Structures are given as structure tokens and as C-alpha cells.
Amino acid sequence: MADGVKPRVKVPKSASAGEAVTIKTLISHPMESGQRKDSSGNAIPRSIINRFTCDFNGRNVIDITLEPAISTNPYFEFEARVDEAGEFKFTWYDDDGSVYEDSKSIEIG
């Protein structure tokens, strides 16, 4: 991961079919708005995670567009219904073109 950017994801290991599970994600990122200046008075370039998506077995669960006002280390908590075992895929898109991914499996039990 570039510059210490690191995603963290928490998904239950198993759920009942049809259950809504809580998913928690956090990505360590400075989220620079582009509106501050450094000690020399130069503008600090904008550098934010501008989009976050989550898919389950190839189907979109959530798709969020982020703006410069978002805080450092953006955290998202949301629910997703699982009807079958499968894999959640999480993707964060950075202004600099970097893409950070993580995935977690869930079983039906």
C-alpha cells in the first residue's frame, strides 16, 4: 500500500440465510482537501479517497462518492443482507489513481 494507506474490514464469519449483517470498514488515509497550505505558504495538493464500493458475489451493495470535506481515515458502517455464502469485495479509489482492495468471505450456517 502506498504511503501507509491501509484498509481494514470487519465482516461476520457466518450468518443465517436472509440475515442482515453489519459491515465495518476503515481506511487509513490523510484525506487532504487541497485547501490547506504548508509552512512555506504553498497549497497542499488534494489527495482523498473519492469513491468507496462494496460488492457481494459480484452484485453492488453500496457505492459512495466522497468529497474533500470527509475526515481523515474514513469509516463506514452499513448492513447487507446475505442470502447465500460468498465474498464481499471492498474497493477504495484514490485521487492519484491508486485503488485499494480487500475482500472477506461469509458462510451460511
Contact map, one row per residue, 1 for C-alpha under 8 A:
1111110000000000000000000000000000000000000000000000000000000000000000000000000000000000000000000001000000000
1111100000000000000000000000000000000000000000000000000000000000000000000000000000000000000000000000000000000
1111100000000000000000000000000000000000000000000000000000000000000000000000000000000000000000000000000000000
1111110000000000000000000001100000000000000000000000000000000000000000000000000000000000000000000000000000000
1111111000000000000000000011100000000000000000000000000000000000000000000000000000000000000000000000000000000
1001111100000000000000000011100000000000000000000000000000000000000000000000000000000000000000000001000000000
0000111110000000000000001111000000000000000000000000000000000000000000000000000000000000000000000001110000000
0000011111000000000000001110000000000000000000000000000000000000000000000000000000000000000000000000010000000
0000001111100000000000111100000000000000000000000000000000000000000000000000000000000000000000000000010100000
0000000111110000000000111000000000000000000000000000000000000000000000000000000000000000000000000000000000000
0000000011111000000011110000000000000000000000000000000000000000000000000000000000000000000000000000000111000
0000000001111110000011100000000000000000000000000000000000000000000000000000000000000000000000000000000001000
0000000000111110000000000000000000000000000000000000000000000000000000000000000000000000000000000000000011100
0000000000011111000000000000000000000000000000000000000000000000000000000000000000000000000000000000000001111
0000000000011111101010000000000000000000000000000000000000000000000000000000000001000000000000000000000001111
0000000000000111111000000000000000000000000000000000000000000000000000000000000001100000000000000000000000011
0000000000000011111000000000000000000000000000000000000000000000000000000000000001110000000000000000000000011
0000000000000001111100000000000000000000000000000000000000000000000000000000000011110000000000000000000000000
0000000000000011111110000000000000000000000000000000000000000000000000000000000011100000000000000000000000000
0000000000000000011111000000000000000000000000000000000000000000000000000000001111000000000000000000000000000
0000000000110010001111100000000000000000000000000000000000000000000000000000001111000000000000000000000000000
0000000000110000000111110000000000000000000000000000000000000000000000000000111100000000000000000000000000000
0000000011110000000011111000000000000000000000000000000000000000000000000000111100000000000000000000000000000
0000000011100000000001111100000000000000000000000000000000000000000000000011110000000000000000000000000000000
0000001111000000000000111110000000000000000000000000000000000000000000000011100000000000000000000000000000000
0000001110000000000000011111000000000000000000000000000000000000000000001111000000000000000000000000000000000
0000111100000000000000001111100000000000000000000000000000000000000000001110000000000000000000000000000000000
0001111000000000000000000111110000000000000000000000000000000000000000011100000000000000000000000000000000000
0001110000000000000000000011111000000000000000011000000000000000000000011100000000000000000000000000000000000
0000000000000000000000000001111100000000000000110000000000000000000000011000000000000000000000000000000000000
0000000000000000000000000000111110000000000001111000000000000000000101111000000000000000000000000000000000000
0000000000000000000000000000011111110000000111110000000000000000000100010000000000000000000000000000000000000
0000000000000000000000000000001111110000000011110000000000000000000110000000000000000000000000000000000000000
0000000000000000000000000000000111110000001111100000000000000000000100000000000000000000000000000000000000000
0000000000000000000000000000000111111000001111000000000000000000000000000000000000000000000000000000000000000
0000000000000000000000000000000111111100001100000000000000000000000000000000000000000000000000000000000000000
0000000000000000000000000000000000111111111100000000000000000000000000000000000000000000000000000000000000000
0000000000000000000000000000000000011111111100000000000000000000000000000000000000000000000000000000000000000
0000000000000000000000000000000000001111110000000000000000000000000000000000000000000000000000000000000000000
0000000000000000000000000000000000001111110000000000000000000000000000000000000000000000000000000000000000000
0000000000000000000000000000000000001111111000000000000000000000000000000000000000000000000000000000000000000
0000000000000000000000000000000000001111111100000000000000000000000000000000000000000000000000000000000000000
0000000000000000000000000000000001111100111110000000000000000000000000000000000000000000000000000000000000000
0000000000000000000000000000000101111100011111000000000000000000000000000000000000000000000000000000000000000
0000000000000000000000000000000111100000001111100000000000000000000000000000000000000000000000000000000000000
0000000000000000000000000000001111100000000111110000000000000000000100000000000000000000000000100000000000000
0000000000000000000000000000011111000000000011111000000000000000000000000000000000000000000001110000000000000
0000000000000000000000000000111110000000000001111100000000000000001100000000000000000000000001100000000000000
0000000000000000000000000000101000000000000000111111000000000000010000000000000000000000000111100000000000000
0000000000000000000000000000000000000000000000011111000000000000111000000000000000000000000111100000000000000
0000000000000000000000000000000000000000000000001111100000000011110000000000000000000000000111000000000000000
0000000000000000000000000000000000000000000000001111110000000111110000000000000000000000011110000000000000000
0000000000000000000000000000000000000000000000000011111000011111000000000000000000000000011100000000000000000
0000000000000000000000000000000000000000000000000001111100011110000000000000000000000001111000000000000000000
0000000000000000000000000000000000000000000000000000111111111100000000000000000000000001110000000000000000000
0000000000000000000000000000000000000000000000000000011111111000000000000000000000000111100000000000000000000
0000000000000000000000000000000000000000000000000000001111100000000000000000000000000111100000000000000000000
0000000000000000000000000000000000000000000000000000001111110000000000000000000000000000000000000000000000000
0000000000000000000000000000000000000000000000000000001111111000000000000000000000000000000000000000000000000
0000000000000000000000000000000000000000000000000000111101111110000000000000000000000000000000000000000000000
0000000000000000000000000000000000000000000000000000111100111110000000000000000100000000000000000000000000000
0000000000000000000000000000000000000000000000000001111000011111000000000000000000000000000000000000000000000
0000000000000000000000000000000000000000000000000011110000011111100000000000000000000000000000000000000000000
0000000000000000000000000000000000000000000000000011100000000111110000000000000000000000000000000000000000000
0000000000000000000000000000000000000000000000000111000000000011111000000000000000000000000000000000000000000
0000000000000000000000000000000000000000000000001111000000000001111101000000000000000000000000000000000000000
0000000000000000000000000000000000000000000000010100000000000000111111000000000000000000000000000000000000000
0000000000000000000000000000001111000000000001010000000000000000011111000000000000000000000000000000000000000
0000000000000000000000000000000010000000000000000000000000000000001111100000000000000000000000000000000000000
0000000000000000000000000000001000000000000000000000000000000000011111110100000000000000000000000000000000000
0000000000000000000000000000001000000000000000000000000000000000000011111100000000000000000000000000000000000
0000000000000000000000000001111100000000000000000000000000000000000001111100000000000000000000000000000000000
0000000000000000000000000111111000000000000000000000000000000000000000111110000000000000000000000000000000000
0000000000000000000000000111100000000000000000000000000000000000000001111111000000000000000000000000000000000
0000000000000000000000011110000000000000000000000000000000000000000000001111100000000000000000000000000000000
0000000000000000000000011100000000000000000000000000000000000000000000000111110000000000000000000000000000000
0000000000000000000001111000000000000000000000000000000000000000000000000011111000000000000000000000000000000
0000000000000000000001110000000000000000000000000000000000000000000000000001111100000000000000000000000000000
0000000000000000000111100000000000000000000000000000000000000000000000000000111110000000000000000000000000000
0000000000000000000111100000000000000000000000000000000000001000000000000000011111000000000000000000000000000
0000000000000000011110000000000000000000000000000000000000000000000000000000001111100000000000000000000000000
0000000000000011111110000000000000000000000000000000000000000000000000000000000111111000000000000000000000000
0000000000000001111000000000000000000000000000000000000000000000000000000000000011111000000000000000000000000
0000000000000000110000000000000000000000000000000000000000000000000000000000000001111100000000000000000000110
0000000000000000000000000000000000000000000000000000000000000000000000000000000001111110000000000000000011110
0000000000000000000000000000000000000000000000000000000110000000000000000000000000011111000000000000000011100
0000000000000000000000000000000000000000000000000000000110000000000000000000000000001111100000000000001111000
0000000000000000000000000000000000000000000000000000011110000000000000000000000000000111110000000000001111000
0000000000000000000000000000000000000000000000000000011110000000000000000000000000000011111000000000111100000
0000000000000000000000000000000000000000000000000001111000000000000000000000000000000001111100000000111000000
0000000000000000000000000000000000000000000000000001110000000000000000000000000000000000111110000011110000000
0000000000000000000000000000000000000000000000001111100000000000000000000000000000000000011111000011100000000
0000000000000000000000000000000000000000000000001111000000000000000000000000000000000000001111101111000000000
0000000000000000000000000000000000000000000000111110000000000000000000000000000000000000000111111110000000000
0000000000000000000000000000000000000000000001111100000000000000000000000000000000000000000011111100000000000
0000000000000000000000000000000000000000000000100000000000000000000000000000000000000000000001111100000000000
0000000000000000000000000000000000000000000000000000000000000000000000000000000000000000000011111110000000000
0000000000000000000000000000000000000000000000000000000000000000000000000000000000000000000011111111000000000
0000000000000000000000000000000000000000000000000000000000000000000000000000000000000000001111001111100000000
1000011000000000000000000000000000000000000000000000000000000000000000000000000000000000001110000111110000000
0000001000000000000000000000000000000000000000000000000000000000000000000000000000000000111100000011111000000
0000001110000000000000000000000000000000000000000000000000000000000000000000000000000000111000000001111100000
0000000000000000000000000000000000000000000000000000000000000000000000000000000000000011110000000000111110000
0000000010100000000000000000000000000000000000000000000000000000000000000000000000000011100000000000011111000
0000000000101000000000000000000000000000000000000000000000000000000000000000000000001111000000000000001111100
0000000000111110000000000000000000000000000000000000000000000000000000000000000000001111000000000000000111110
0000000000001110000000000000000000000000000000000000000000000000000000000000000000011100000000000000000011111
0000000000000111100000000000000000000000000000000000000000000000000000000000000000011000000000000000000001111
0000000000000111100000000000000000000000000000000000000000000000000000000000000000000000000000000000000000111
